[in-house]
């Protein structure tokens, strides 16, 4: 890593902040996904109730949260070298 890539310690993102960012991203994405499913599924003949929509979305929340957090940590470690 050269000097221009160096980030002062105060500018690094903590693990807690990484988790908070990932959770916020997932919550917003979840709301948008469920709203989109409710609008788009009927176009394809997929008829489900709201509880099914919420359950489908929840399955992806867990995967998305883990993915976002782990990728953030990988890039943080990669940045530090």
Residue, then its C-alpha position, 0 to 999 in steps of 0.5 A: x500500500x502506498x501513502x495515497x492509499x493510507x487512511x488515518x485511523x479516525x477515518x476507518x469504519x468500525x465493525x459496529x458501524x459496518x454492521x449498522x450500515x449493513x442493517x440499514x441497507x437491508x431494512x430499506x432493501x427489504x421494504x422496497x423488495x416486498x413492495x416490488x413483489x406485491x406489485x410485480x408478482x401478479x404480472x407473472x401470475x404469482x398470487x400470494x398473500x402479504x404474509x407470504x410476501x413478508x416471509x419470502x422477503x425475510x428469507x433474503x434479509x438474512x442472506x443480504x445482511x450477512x453478505x453486506x457485513x462480510x463484504x464490508x469486512x473483506x474490503x476493510x481488511x483488503x484496504x489495510x493490506 
